[in-house]
């Protein structure tokens, strides 16, 4: 691709967008009250250019010139600037597809070329952008249509080039896709979380070279397959914008792979009717009744039975099996109702009887949208002619073991759903370990009581053919040894007592007092202002497609763990896989760094001060790093105020997912000695949170073990059945004596 030429040819200025006082506060990284003060105190503040007296509108260019004259550089990130510019500018021609093409083209330019492009006059900029987009049009579904930019689009084009330059192509794609999905009123388009996508991709054989996702959405699962070394990626999605986004995203993520993505309904209009892939990965839409039941009644894909109208998920299962080679695997994420609905019994029975269904893995609530239910992973393998008989099906329940942990750590989000801060390291290890052991030798698989079990095909083919993992895994509790369970309960209970004492000590600290009759007030500065003054440095790991200078550690990635946003929320050590970073600019965490989660949704703390145990870990993509100058800022003081609820809310954008703009977070301006007093108080707050989390987890675990032992017959209640007031139970409440045999 030829370099971007800089031109000095002038062009006629275009009308500027108009912004509200709220927009100005976001651009400047200040509060609404500060903007009101500027309007009253500064005679040179731009006069209203429209709106009403109660809700005035201001010329965007005039506002930015005024802010620049007073040293108020924009506190918004490049992606936020692009989001704001798209909202304020109505394009008269073209659509999101043109801009998606431009993202792909811009990602191929150097940082210097992108800077030069953004500085071009309007007419030259639009001509350059048009040539860039046309050069890659054939690579995107429905991208061959005429690309058209006008001079009025110049602000949007500049913001897009800047976003790609500063944050990478993936960040620009997310902004464009979210706007297009909002405008088209599309529903049900949710991104599969990266940790879950990686788990699904690891469940297919590592030898798979050609992978299909017939409901690819934004391409998360295909991107996960690419990270596993797959080099032929095929996708289809019913929403054109999702197909286009997926194609561009995959080309940025896996430039060495062959990417083929099509728009259309995979069930009604299969874009790859002759494709036989090594594996299929998919998170298909759920609960769709209008999926083509009537017109597809005699479709040859229904080798295991015609799916009922209410069983669109079983149609997707058979579509996936029809597209894999004999012996090839299909891994799908499905709702739990698919495993037990009466209308799907016959198809489920045939999937089990034929040996096509190999495993069902139950996930805890919060793993993916919809967050309030526990989804399931179905692992299928197309039967081979004259292949070995498959006598068992594997069932894994990761939800039960996660319940104590998520209850202790998770809170409820604003919408009332369960926290998505799950222990993905444990879930992945549990699911992958059971599957690999089972796939290696199904006949020798022993399972783990309460977690995994191989069930015979004959035992599954009853009147209901219920494939819910909890039903089959929990029936194996009888295999648990009473003495072993009693010892485990005793150990856990002793740990709980110690944790309760530690919690009591932390709660007994009295290092604070009332400020007086009114709350204390102080002057504040944004993190961007502090960074410009040298008091701190704000860093992040650049995402895929971005260019930047890292810490020079790319060669040692495999030896370092990654600290993720989930680690901060859970209070755990770094658990991320460095292979998932795929960055030329990794950041290395040092002791004393302040780490802030980039997304405010979900439960758990927002900030963390890196200790010696975190030093040397790599910074995850969804984490911002604040590195304070210890001579000017106390790390614990900084972490405490950065993580304040009101501070995070004021620096966040979005609706269901709140994205934190790090530069807009505010910090009180206090002397260092006073900062340290606050910092010490915040240390005690963190100690209280840590001990409460530990005690809560152990209490849930103790209760779970006791309840399971009592209901499973391994533990017996005390012979003394007298009721006692709370806190006055008799000694020897639970015993492990075997109950008398029935009859």
C-alpha positions, 0 to 999 in steps of 0.5 A, spaced: 500 500 500 502 506 498 504 511 503 499 517 505 501 523 501 501 530 505 498 536 501 497 543 502 491 544 498 486 548 502 479 546 502 473 550 504 471 549 511 465 545 513 460 546 518 462 544 525 457 540 529 454 543 535 455 540 542 451 540 549 454 542 556 454 535 557 458 533 551 463 539 553 464 536 560 466 529 557 471 532 552 474 536 557 474 531 562 471 536 567 464 536 571 458 539 568 458 544 574 465 546 572 463 548 565 457 552 568 463 556 572 466 557 565 460 560 562 459 565 567 466 567 569 470 567 562 467 572 557 471 569 551 467 562 552 464 561 546 457 563 545 451 559 544 450 557 536 443 554 537 439 550 541 434 554 547 436 558 553 435 552 557 439 547 553 444 551 549 448 548 543 455 550 542 460 550 536 464 544 537 470 547 533 469 553 537 469 549 544 475 545 542 479 552 540 477 555 547 479 549 551 486 548 547 487 556 548 487 554 556 491 548 556 485 543 556 487 538 552 481 533 551 481 527 556 477 523 552 480 517 549 481 516 541 475 511 541 471 515 545 472 521 540 470 517 535 464 515 538 462 522 540 464 524 533 459 519 530 454 521 534 455 529 532 456 528 525 450 525 520 453 522 514 449 524 508 452 518 504 455 511 505 454 507 511 458 503 516 460 498 511 465 504 508 468 506 515 469 498 516 473 498 510 477 504 512 479 501 518 482 495 515 486 499 510 488 504 516 491 498 520 496 497 514 499 504 515 504 506 519 503 511 525 506 516 521 502 515 515 496 515 519 498 522 523 499 525 516 492 523 513 489 526 519 492 533 518 490 533 510 485 538 508 478 536 508 478 535 500 484 531 500 483 527 506 476 524 503 479 523 497 485 519 500 480 515 505 476 513 499 482 510 495 484 506 501 477 503 502 476 502 495 483 498 495 480 493 500 473 493 498 473 486 495 475 483 502 469 484 506 462 481 505 458 486 501 464 491 500 464 491 493 458 496 493 461 503 491 465 507 497 463 514 497 466 519 502 464 527 502 468 533 505 462 533 510 465 526 513 472 529 514 471 530 522 469 522 522 475 520 518 480 524 522 477 521 528 477 514 525 484 515 523 486 517 530 483 511 533 486 506 529 493 510 530 492 510 538 488 504 540 488 499 534 483 497 529 479 493 533 477 499 538 475 502 532 471 496 529 467 496 536 465 503 536 463 502 529 459 496 530 456 498 536 453 504 533 450 500 527 447 495 531 444 501 535 441 504 529 439 498 526 435 496 532 438 489 532 437 485 538 441 478 540 447 480 538 452 479 544 460 478 543 462 471 546 467 473 552 474 472 550 475 467 556 469 462 554 471 463 546 478 460 548 475 455 552 471 452 546 477 453 541 481 448 546 475 443 546 477 442 538 483 438 536 489 442 535 490 438 528 484 442 526 486 446 520 479 449 517 474 451 522 467 454 520 462 458 525 455 459 521 453 464 526 459 468 527 457 475 530 463 479 531 468 473 530 470 472 537 470 464 536 474 464 529 479 469 532 480 464 538 481 458 533 486 463 530 490 464 536 490 456 536 493 456 529 487 455 525 489 458 518 482 457 514 477 461 517 469 461 515 464 465 517 457 467 516 452 471 520 445 474 518 447 481 520 451 484 514 454 489 519 456 483 524 459 479 518 463 485 515 466 487 522 468 479 523 471 479 516 475 486 518 477 483 525 479 477 523 484 480 518 487 484 523 487 478 528 490 473 523 493 476 517 496 470 515 490 466 515 485 465 509 478 469 511 472 468 508 466 471 511 459 471 508 452 475 510 446 471 510 441 466 514 445 460 515 439 455 516 435 458 510 441 460 505 447 456 507 453 460 504 457 454 504 453 448 502 459 444 500 464 446 505 466 440 509 470 443 515 475 440 520 471 443 526 465 447 527 465 453 533 458 456 534 454 460 539 448 460 535 442 464 537 437 462 542 429 461 542 428 463 535 421 460 533 421 463 526 428 459 523 425 456 517 421 449 520 416 449 515 420 450 509 426 446 511 422 440 513 425 435 508 432 438 509 438 433 508 441 436 514 436 433 519 440 426 519 438 425 527 431 427 526 427 433 524 427 439 529 421 441 532 419 448 531 421 450 538 428 447 537 432 451 533 438 450 537 437 442 535 437 445 528 444 448 529 447 442 532 445 438 526 447 444 521 454 444 524 454 436 524 453 436 517 459 441 515 464 437 519 468 431 516 467 424 519 470 424 525 470 432 526 468 435 532 463 441 533 463 445 539 456 449 540 454 454 546 447 452 548 441 454 553 440 449 558 433 448 556 436 444 550 438 438 554 431 437 557 425 440 553 420 434 551 420 437 544 427 435 543 427 428 546 427 424 539 433 428 536 437 428 543 436 420 543 438 419 536 444 424 537 446 419 543 444 413 540 449 414 534 454 416 538 454 424 535 454 427 542 460 426 546 460 431 552 455 436 555 459 441 560 455 446 564 457 453 565 455 457 571 451 463 571 455 469 568 459 466 563 456 469 557 449 473 555 444 471 558 448 472 564 442 469 569 442 462 566 448 457 566 449 455 559 452 449 556 457 447 552 455 441 547 461 437 544 459 433 538 463 428 533 460 426 527 460 418 526 465 415 522 463 409 517 465 403 521 468 407 526 468 404 534 462 404 538 461 410 542 458 407 549 458 413 554 457 420 554 461 425 558 458 430 563 461 435 567 458 440 572 463 446 573 457 450 575 456 447 582 464 448 584 463 455 582 457 457 586 461 458 592 466 462 589 461 466 585 457 467 591 462 470 595 465 474 590 460 476 585 455 482 586 449 484 582 450 488 576 445 494 575 440 490 571 440 485 577 444 479 573 449 475 577 456 478 576 460 475 570 467 475 574 468 468 574 474 464 575 475 462 568 482 459 570 478 453 574 473 453 569 477 451 564 482 447 567 476 443 570 472 442 563 478 441 559 482 436 563 475 432 564 474 432 556 482 430 554 482 425 559 475 422 557 477 423 549 483 419 550 480 413 553 473 413 554 473 406 557 478 408 563 475 414 565 473 415 572 471 422 573 470 426 579 465 425 584 460 431 584 464 434 578 464 429 572 462 423 570 461 418 564 454 415 563 452 409 559 448 410 552 443 405 555 442 409 561 441 415 558 435 413 553 430 413 558 423 416 557 426 424 557 433 423 555 435 429 559 442 431 558 443 436 564 449 435 567 447 436 574 442 430 574 448 425 572 454 428 575 450 429 582 448 422 582 455 419 583 455 422 590 454 415 593 461 414 591 464 419 596 467 416 602 464 418 609 470 419 613 474 423 607 468 427 607 468 428 614 475 430 614 474 435 609 469 438 612 473 439 619 479 442 615 474 447 612 471 449 618 477 450 622 480 454 616 473 458 617 474 459 624 481 462 623 478 466 617 473 469 622 478 471 627 482 475 622 476 478 619 474 480 626 481 483 627 480 487 620 473 490 622 476 492 629 480 497 626 478 504 628 483 509 624 477 514 621 472 519 624 467 523 622 469 530 618 464 534 622 457 537 620 459 537 613 463 532 608 470 535 606 471 538 600 477 539 596 480 541 589 481 535 584 485 534 577 484 529 572 488 523 571 490 526 564 492 533 567 496 529 573 500 525 567 501 532 563 504 534 569 509 528 570 505 526 577 504 519 574 504 515 567 498 512 564 499 505 560 496 500 557 497 494 553 496 496 546 491 491 542 491 487 536 492 491 530 495 497 534 503 500 533 507 502 539 513 501 543 512 496 549 517 494 555 521 490 550 519 483 553 515 480 547 521 475 547 519 473 554 512 472 553 511 465 554 514 465 561 510 471 564 502 470 567 497 476 565 494 480 570 486 480 567 480 485 570 477 478 573 484 477 577 482 484 580 475 483 581 476 476 584 483 479 588 487 473 585 494 473 582 495 473 575 492 468 571 491 470 564 495 466 558 500 470 555 498 467 548 492 471 548 495 478 548 498 478 541 501 484 542 508 487 540 507 492 546 506 488 552 507 492 559 510 489 565 507 491 572 511 493 577 510 493 585 507 500 586 503 500 580 495 502 580 491 497 576 484 499 574 479 495 570 477 498 564 470 496 564 466 498 570 460 492 569 460 486 574 462 486 581 468 486 585 473 492 586 475 496 581 482 498 583 488 494 586 495 496 588 500 491 585 505 488 590 511 484 589 507 478 587 504 482 581 511 484 579 513 482 573 506 480 570 504 482 564 498 487 563 491 485 560 488 488 555 482 490 559 486 493 565 489 501 565 496 502 569 497 508 573 504 509 575 505 514 580 511 518 582 512 516 589 515 523 591 508 526 589 503 521 589 501 515 594 499 509 590 494 507 596 491 514 596 491 514 588 488 507 588 482 509 593 480 515 590 480 512 582 476 506 584 471 510 588 464 509 585 462 516 583 469 517 580 468 511 576 461 513 574 463 520 572 469 517 567 465 511 564 461 511 558 456 506 555 449 503 557 449 495 559 457 495 559 460 501 562 467 503 559 472 507 563 476 513 560 482 513 565 484 520 563 477 523 566 478 519 573 479 525 578 484 525 584 484 530 590 490 535 590 493 534 597 499 534 600 503 528 600 503 527 608 496 527 608 495 522 602 499 517 606 494 518 611 489 516 606 493 511 603 494 507 610 486 508 611 485 505 604 490 499 606 485 497 612 479 497 607 483 493 602 485 488 608 477 488 610 475 486 603 480 481 603 478 477 609 471 478 608 472 475 601 476 469 604 471 468 610 465 468 605 468 463 601 470 458 606 463 459 609 459 457 603 464 451 602 463 449 609 455 449 608 456 446 601 460 440 604 455 439 610 449 440 606 451 435 601 454 430 606 447 430 610 443 429 603 448 424 600 448 420 606 455 420 608 454 425 614 449 424 620 446 429 624 447 429 632 443 424 636 441 430 640 435 433 636 433 439 641 433 446 638 438 451 640 438 458 640 443 461 634 450 460 637 449 455 642 449 448 638 451 442 642 458 439 640 459 433 636 453 436 631 455 432 625 458 425 625 460 420 620 456 414 622 453 410 617 446 409 617 442 403 618 441 399 612 434 399 609 429 393 610 
